Amino acid sequence: MKKSFPKRVFLNGEWKNAEEAKISVFDRGFVFGDGLYEVIPFYNGKFFLKEDHLNRLSYGLKEINIEFEIDGINDVLLKAIREADLDGSDGAAYIQVTRGVAPRIHSYPSESKPTVLIYAFPVVLEGFEEKSVDVLVSEDYRWHRCDIKSTSLVANVAMNNEAVKNGFHENVLHRNGVITEGSHSSVFFVRNKVVYTHPNGKFILPGITRKATIDLCRANNIQIIETPLSIDQLSTVDEVFLTGTTTQILAVRSVVMNGVARFKQNQIGEITRILQQELIGKTRRYI
């Protein structure tokens, strides 16, 4: 999907045309990647699981000691949809909070005011249930606090680019042979109609759609076990799917490691289809 720049953005308390929005070269988000971000989807102009996303942002801010009160941005998020002319449409809002402007030192500055950026953009959220994708498997060499949704994504970007340039949709990662998550998605496996996914912790992002999918499993009497699978178990699974804010629930057609397909399924599996339809019902009923 081709993406474009938003025309209007909220930057540090003001709505501006995008080309007029500027930050200092000494902003720690620019210099160090010292900040967090969040992406919240909306369906027909109505936010979905907004509080869960904002709670995750609040958690991250506390973990890296950025003092910013998120309660004040609810009205800004609603206006972001209007500023982007997306009332009644599907899309997502982007939020970024950095530690702000300060002299370049590695330790936290004693005083700095966070830089806050918010805007909305269109996303095609329909039709995901009709698609299936191929994914690559690579070693996970990211830092050890993947539970923090940091703007420092150089490893994620490099690993996703490796997948895309070789014709894959995503790069599914492993640490010491244990599968964690994708470079920008959560990953689930189905074996004998039981769903498996890596438990929350410091090695994965606590995905909001991941949690919603787990809740859908429980609501539909589908057994869900939060335990990691190893790369050696890939050949034993019946279904694989990815989840994410704009990914939603996306079926995986093949999982390839070192040039060898460890998993291959030409049809979307039964459990994946059930969960996709339940998510569609939930998002469209929700609004």
C-alpha positions in Angstrom: 0.0 0.0 0.0 1.4 3.4 -1.1 1.6 5.8 1.8 1.7 9.6 1.6 2.6 12.4 4.0 -0.3 13.9 6.0 -1.2 17.5 5.1 -1.8 18.6 8.7 -0.1 17.6 11.9 -0.3 18.5 15.6 3.1 19.5 16.9 3.6 20.8 20.5 0.2 22.2 21.0 -0.5 23.6 17.5 -2.1 22.3 14.3 0.2 23.1 11.3 0.6 22.4 7.7 3.0 19.5 7.5 5.6 21.5 5.5 5.6 24.2 8.3 6.0 21.7 11.2 9.7 21.8 12.4 11.7 20.4 15.3 15.1 21.4 16.6 18.2 19.5 15.4 18.8 19.1 19.2 15.6 17.2 19.8 16.6 13.9 21.5 14.2 12.0 19.3 16.2 13.1 16.3 19.6 12.8 18.0 19.1 9.5 20.0 15.8 8.1 19.0 14.9 8.9 22.6 11.1 8.6 22.4 8.1 6.4 21.9 5.3 6.1 19.4 1.8 4.6 19.1 -0.5 3.8 16.2 -4.3 3.7 16.9 -6.7 2.4 14.2 -10.1 3.8 13.4 -12.9 2.2 11.5 -15.5 4.5 9.8 -14.0 7.4 11.8 -14.3 5.7 15.2 -11.2 4.6 17.2 -10.9 0.9 18.1 -9.3 -0.1 21.4 -8.0 3.5 21.9 -7.6 3.1 25.7 -5.5 0.0 25.3 -3.2 1.8 23.0 -2.9 4.8 25.2 -2.3 2.6 28.3 0.6 1.0 26.4 2.0 4.4 25.6 1.7 5.5 29.2 3.5 2.3 30.3 6.4 3.0 27.9 6.6 6.6 29.1 7.0 5.5 32.6 9.6 2.8 31.7 11.9 5.4 30.1 11.0 8.2 32.5 9.4 10.7 30.1 6.9 12.9 32.0 3.9 13.4 29.8 0.2 13.3 30.7 -1.6 11.4 27.9 -5.1 12.3 29.2 -5.0 15.6 27.3 -4.6 14.2 23.8 -8.1 12.6 23.4 -9.5 15.7 21.8 -6.5 16.0 19.7 -6.9 12.5 18.4 -10.5 13.2 17.4 -9.5 16.4 15.6 -6.7 14.5 13.8 -9.4 12.5 12.0 -11.2 15.7 10.9 -7.9 17.5 9.9 -7.2 14.5 7.6 -10.7 14.6 6.1 -11.2 11.0 7.3 -14.6 11.3 9.0 -16.5 8.1 8.2 -13.3 6.5 6.8 -10.8 3.9 7.9 -7.3 4.9 9.0 -5.0 5.3 11.9 -3.6 8.0 14.2 0.1 8.3 14.8 1.4 9.6 18.1 5.1 10.3 18.9 6.5 11.6 22.1 10.2 12.4 22.5 12.1 13.6 25.5 12.4 17.0 23.8 15.2 19.5 23.2 18.4 19.4 25.2 22.2 19.5 24.8 23.6 16.3 23.5 24.5 14.2 26.5 23.7 10.6 27.0 22.2 10.9 30.5 18.7 12.3 30.8 18.6 16.2 31.0 17.4 17.6 34.3 14.8 19.7 32.5 13.3 19.2 29.1 9.8 19.6 27.6 8.6 16.6 25.6 8.0 17.0 21.8 4.6 15.7 20.8 3.5 14.9 17.3 0.1 13.6 16.3 -1.6 13.1 12.9 -4.0 10.8 11.1 -3.6 9.0 7.8 -5.8 6.7 5.7 -5.3 2.9 5.8 -7.1 0.2 3.9 -8.5 -2.0 6.7 -10.9 -4.1 4.6 -10.0 -7.3 2.7 -7.2 -8.6 5.0 -9.1 -11.9 5.3 -8.7 -12.5 1.6 -4.9 -12.4 1.6 -2.0 -14.7 2.6 1.7 -13.8 2.8 5.1 -15.4 2.8 7.5 -14.7 5.7 11.2 -15.1 6.4 12.7 -16.3 9.6 15.8 -14.6 11.0 17.7 -14.3 14.2 16.4 -11.6 16.5 19.2 -9.2 17.2 17.1 -6.3 18.7 17.7 -4.9 22.2 16.2 -6.7 25.2 13.3 -4.3 25.9 11.0 -5.0 23.0 8.1 -4.4 25.3 8.8 -0.6 25.0 7.4 0.8 21.7 10.5 2.9 21.1 11.2 5.1 18.0 14.6 3.5 17.9 13.7 0.9 15.3 17.0 0.5 13.3 17.1 -3.2 13.9 13.4 -3.7 13.1 13.7 -1.7 9.9 16.8 -3.6 8.8 15.2 -6.9 9.4 12.0 -6.0 7.7 13.9 -4.6 4.7 15.8 -7.9 4.4 12.5 -9.7 4.1 10.9 -7.2 1.7 13.9 -7.1 -0.7 13.8 -10.9 -0.9 10.1 -10.9 -1.7 8.7 -11.6 1.7 6.0 -9.7 3.6 7.6 -10.0 7.1 10.6 -11.2 9.0 9.6 -13.6 11.9 12.4 -13.5 14.5 13.9 -16.0 16.9 16.3 -15.8 19.9 18.4 -18.9 20.4 16.0 -20.9 18.3 12.8 -19.6 20.1 10.4 -17.7 18.0 9.5 -14.3 19.4 7.5 -12.0 17.0 7.8 -10.3 13.7 9.7 -7.2 12.9 6.5 -5.2 13.0 3.8 -7.8 14.0 2.9 -10.5 16.5 3.0 -14.2 15.3 0.6 -17.0 16.2 0.7 -20.7 15.4 -2.0 -23.3 15.3 -1.4 -27.0 15.9 -4.2 -29.6 16.3 -6.6 -26.6 16.7 -4.7 -25.2 19.6 -3.3 -21.6 19.2 0.2 -20.8 20.4 2.0 -17.5 20.8 5.0 -16.1 22.7 4.0 -14.8 26.2 4.3 -11.2 27.0 7.6 -10.1 28.4 10.7 -8.1 27.5 11.3 -9.9 24.3 8.0 -9.0 22.5 5.8 -5.9 22.2 2.5 -6.4 24.1 0.5 -6.1 20.9 -3.0 -4.6 21.3 -4.3 -6.7 18.4 -2.4 -9.7 19.8 -4.4 -9.3 23.1 -7.7 -8.8 21.1 -6.9 -12.1 19.2 -6.3 -14.0 22.5 -9.6 -12.6 23.8 -11.3 -13.8 20.6 -9.9 -17.3 21.1 -11.2 -17.5 24.6 -14.6 -16.1 23.6 -14.9 -18.8 20.9 -13.7 -21.7 23.0 -10.4 -22.0 21.0 -7.6 -23.2 23.3 -4.9 -20.6 23.5 -1.5 -21.3 25.1 1.0 -18.4 25.6 4.2 -20.4 25.2 6.9 -20.0 22.7 7.6 -22.4 19.9 11.0 -23.2 18.5 12.1 -23.1 14.9 12.4 -26.9 15.0 8.6 -27.0 15.6 7.7 -25.0 12.5 7.2 -28.1 10.4 4.7 -29.4 13.0 2.2 -26.6 12.8 -1.0 -26.5 10.8 -1.6 -22.7 10.5 0.4 -19.5 11.0 -0.9 -16.0 11.1 0.3 -12.5 12.0 -1.5 -9.8 14.0 -1.0 -6.0 14.2 -2.8 -2.7 14.4 -3.1 -2.3 10.6 -2.2 -5.9 9.8 -5.2 -7.1 11.8 -5.2 -10.9 11.4 -3.2 -12.0 8.3 -2.8 -15.6 7.2 0.7 -16.8 6.4 1.2 -19.0 3.3 4.8 -20.0 3.9 7.6 -19.7 6.5 11.1 -19.8 5.0 14.4 -20.1 6.8 17.8 -20.4 5.1 16.0 -20.9 1.8 13.9 -23.8 2.9 10.2 -23.7 3.5 9.6 -24.9 7.1 5.9 -24.3 6.8 3.6 -24.2 3.7 -0.2 -23.9 3.5 -1.9 -22.8 0.3 -5.3 -22.3 2.0 -6.2 -20.1 4.9 -6.7 -22.4 7.9 -10.0 -23.0 9.8 -8.9 -21.3 13.0 -7.4 -18.4 11.2 -10.7 -17.8 9.3 -12.8 -18.0 12.4 -10.7 -15.4 14.2 -10.6 -13.2 11.1 -14.4 -13.2 10.9 -14.7 -12.6 14.6 -12.4 -9.6 14.3 -14.3 -8.2 11.4 -17.5 -8.5 13.4 -15.9 -6.9 16.4 -14.5 -3.9 14.6 -17.6 -3.2 12.6 -20.0 -3.9 15.4 -17.8 -1.8 17.7 -18.4 1.4 15.7 
